[in-house]
Amino acid sequence: MRSLRFAQCASRSAASAPRPQLRRGIVSVKAVAKTVDKPAWLAQLKGARADVEALIRTTHANPILVRLAWHDSGSYDENVKEAWPKQGGATASIRFGPEIGHAANAGLQAALDLIEPIKQKHPLVSYSDLYQMASAVAVELAGGPHIPLRYGRLDAESPEDCTPDGRLPAAGHPFGDGSKSPADHLRKVFNRMGLNDKDIVALSGAHTLGRVRPERSGWGKEETKYTREGPNFLGGKPGGQSWTVDWLTFNNDYFTEIKAKRDEELVVLPTDAAVFEDEGFRPYAEKYAADQDAFFKEYVESHLKLSELGVKFADGTPVTLE
């Protein structure tokens, strides 16, 4: 199984882009919404963001923090009719044993361990807000666009709230859902979340960050000249195979490298190649390869949608930190 498709920012115009329609989980009418001490919570939310920024600047753990949030959100299934949080999504159910042990989540315990001290310092901030915050901050500090997240998510509360294994996308054949092509598989997975072709391609561009590791996914090389030496962090190590040369920089290089296929040291998975091979995906991939500002703008829109899949907000929220 692969990660979810999954220089300074050229423009911050993405922050002012119209907020897309956001999909949330079904909330039982009998459920009693939890409330927060808003002034204290806001103070802790701001403190948590400062601590997340400090963590990322010292650990360079941008890729794994993006992956953590996406694998939490990517469990969402809009076809599930049970009450929240059974649809999955950005509920922090990934922190519980059954889900963190899923094959697609291999290695993500290290990311949970990185975030835990911040949670203990700021207990009013939910795990689900922290995971999504860390992902957005990781993108921004890597040179990507500012992502104006909304906060106030409630957390899943027990292992019984974990989603079943098999909801995250695979890198290539064989596909557990029986898909005959990588493009068909990507659509089955992301359409189940309510996401479209543009979202699939835009979100795929976040693989400009990070590496694929054969011991976790079964894909990629043990190491390359780009990953043999590099920043370390808790639970991490050099090695693996990256999609881009500068795999701690968020830009549009994923698209330019996938299109060119000019460097054998860089990984191109079957689901990566699909963004240029599939007729529905190709126009977006071509646009993003040619225009980084367009990629950043549409990436923000898709990231925001992903960050609120299956979300239930506490009373008096959501809020932004803008």
ChimeraX attribute file (.defattr): number of C-alpha atoms within 10 A of each C-alpha:
attribute: neighborCount
match mode: 1-to-1
recipient: residues
	/A:1	21
	/A:2	23
	/A:3	25
	/A:4	25
	/A:5	26
	/A:6	22
	/A:7	12
	/A:8	13
	/A:9	18
	/A:10	13
	/A:11	14
	/A:12	15
	/A:13	13
	/A:14	20
	/A:15	18
	/A:16	11
	/A:17	13
	/A:18	9
	/A:19	13
	/A:20	11
	/A:21	9
	/A:22	16
	/A:23	19
	/A:24	21
	/A:25	25
	/A:26	18
	/A:27	17
	/A:28	12
	/A:29	8
	/A:30	7
	/A:31	9
	/A:32	10
	/A:33	14
	/A:34	11
	/A:35	13
	/A:36	15
	/A:37	9
	/A:38	14
	/A:39	9
	/A:40	12
	/A:41	17
	/A:42	19
	/A:43	13
	/A:44	18
	/A:45	24
	/A:46	14
	/A:47	16
	/A:48	24
	/A:49	17
	/A:50	13
	/A:51	18
	/A:52	21
	/A:53	17
	/A:54	12
	/A:55	19
	/A:56	20
	/A:57	14
	/A:58	11
	/A:59	14
	/A:60	19
	/A:61	23
	/A:62	27
	/A:63	24
	/A:64	24
	/A:65	26
	/A:66	27
	/A:67	25
	/A:68	28
	/A:69	28
	/A:70	25
	/A:71	26
	/A:72	30
	/A:73	30
	/A:74	27
	/A:75	30
	/A:76	32
	/A:77	23
	/A:78	19
	/A:79	10
	/A:80	14
	/A:81	11
	/A:82	12
	/A:83	14
	/A:84	21
	/A:85	28
	/A:86	24
	/A:87	26
	/A:88	30
	/A:89	35
	/A:90	34
	/A:91	36
	/A:92	30
	/A:93	28
	/A:94	31
	/A:95	24
	/A:96	16
	/A:97	12
	/A:98	16
	/A:99	22
	/A:100	22
	/A:101	16
	/A:102	17
	/A:103	15
	/A:104	22
	/A:105	23
	/A:106	17
	/A:107	19
	/A:108	20
	/A:109	16
	/A:110	17
	/A:111	25
	/A:112	18
	/A:113	13
	/A:114	20
	/A:115	19
	/A:116	13
	/A:117	12
	/A:118	20
	/A:119	16
	/A:120	10
	/A:121	13
	/A:122	20
	/A:123	14
	/A:124	18
	/A:125	27
	/A:126	20
	/A:127	25
	/A:128	28
	/A:129	23
	/A:130	24
	/A:131	26
	/A:132	30
	/A:133	25
	/A:134	28
	/A:135	23
	/A:136	25
	/A:137	24
	/A:138	28
	/A:139	23
	/A:140	19
	/A:141	21
	/A:142	22
	/A:143	16
	/A:144	26
	/A:145	27
	/A:146	21
	/A:147	24
	/A:148	22
	/A:149	22
	/A:150	19
	/A:151	23
	/A:152	25
	/A:153	25
	/A:154	23
	/A:155	21
	/A:156	26
	/A:157	14
	/A:158	12
	/A:159	14
	/A:160	12
	/A:161	21
	/A:162	26
	/A:163	22
	/A:164	12
	/A:165	15
	/A:166	16
	/A:167	22
	/A:168	25
	/A:169	27
	/A:170	25
	/A:171	23
	/A:172	20
	/A:173	15
	/A:174	12
	/A:175	17
	/A:176	13
	/A:177	14
	/A:178	10
	/A:179	16
	/A:180	12
	/A:181	16
	/A:182	25
	/A:183	23
	/A:184	16
	/A:185	22
	/A:186	24
	/A:187	18
	/A:188	16
	/A:189	23
	/A:190	22
	/A:191	16
	/A:192	18
	/A:193	25
	/A:194	18
	/A:195	18
	/A:196	15
	/A:197	19
	/A:198	19
	/A:199	24
	/A:200	24
	/A:201	29
	/A:202	28
	/A:203	22
	/A:204	21
	/A:205	27
	/A:206	27
	/A:207	28
	/A:208	24
	/A:209	27
	/A:210	26
	/A:211	26
	/A:212	23
	/A:213	20
	/A:214	16
	/A:215	13
	/A:216	17
	/A:217	18
	/A:218	12
	/A:219	19
	/A:220	22
	/A:221	19
	/A:222	15
	/A:223	19
	/A:224	18
	/A:225	12
	/A:226	20
	/A:227	22
	/A:228	13
	/A:229	12
	/A:230	13
	/A:231	13
	/A:232	13
	/A:233	17
	/A:234	11
	/A:235	12
	/A:236	14
	/A:237	13
	/A:238	17
	/A:239	20
	/A:240	22
	/A:241	27
	/A:242	28
	/A:243	28
	/A:244	28
	/A:245	19
	/A:246	16
	/A:247	23
	/A:248	25
	/A:249	24
	/A:250	29
	/A:251	30
	/A:252	25
	/A:253	23
	/A:254	26
	/A:255	32
	/A:256	16
	/A:257	19
	/A:258	23
	/A:259	18
	/A:260	8
	/A:261	14
	/A:262	10
	/A:263	13
	/A:264	8
	/A:265	19
	/A:266	22
	/A:267	22
	/A:268	23
	/A:269	18
	/A:270	16
	/A:271	23
	/A:272	25
	/A:273	16
	/A:274	22
	/A:275	28
	/A:276	19
	/A:277	16
	/A:278	15
	/A:279	11
	/A:280	15
	/A:281	20
	/A:282	17
	/A:283	16
	/A:284	23
	/A:285	28
	/A:286	15
	/A:287	14
	/A:288	25
	/A:289	21
	/A:290	14
	/A:291	12
	/A:292	18
	/A:293	20
	/A:294	16
	/A:295	24
	/A:296	27
	/A:297	22
	/A:298	20
	/A:299	26
	/A:300	26
	/A:301	24
	/A:302	21
	/A:303	21
	/A:304	21
	/A:305	22
	/A:306	27
	/A:307	28
	/A:308	25
	/A:309	27
	/A:310	29
	/A:311	28
	/A:312	25
	/A:313	20
	/A:314	17
	/A:315	15
	/A:316	13
	/A:317	15
	/A:318	13
	/A:319	13
	/A:320	12
	/A:321	11
	/A:322	8
